[in-house]
């Protein structure tokens, strides 16, 4: 996982000295669990490592944040990956599918991530509270994500959505939110810096 090591080296937010070790352990555990429980479409360790890289890449530009809500964490992308390296960020991982939530809790215990809280609920069922950063990857289109996020937005809240090519159509009318699209190969990271204006 040399690529991830390079990302961590240039990140201001990833301060946990165990970051690389945590991600390696996460990849191993997910590979093993996935053979039995079918948690993700990434079937090989190499494919899982690519998903980790994709999830982690935004720490090259994100500032440190004190709290994070990940909507639809799935098998851990991006929420658990970010939680594994952002030791000073309180991370709430929202994942309604029970077997995936069980895996996330297992990983949090195995990696001793006391900054992680797993909520086995739909985002609409969560207790409203403000977060500094709201993330989501491959869940739904942007405007729906923004609507789901409203109970968790305060004046300083930012959002980071992992999108594909469709993002350029989805962001029409959102210029007031101080957004930026950061592209890497086929991935487009939609960084909304002023969520309260959306």
Secondary structure, DSSP 4 states (H G I P E B T S, - for coil): -HHHHHHHHT-SS---TTHHHHHHHHHHHHHHHHHHH---S--SHHHHHHHHHHHHGGGGTPPP-SEEEEES-TTTTTHHHHHHH-TTSEEEEE--SHHHHHHHHHHHHHTT-TTEEEE-S-GGGSPP---SEEEEESSS-HHHHHHHHGGG--TT-EEEEEE-TTHHHHTTT-GGG-EEEEEETTEEEEEES-GGG-
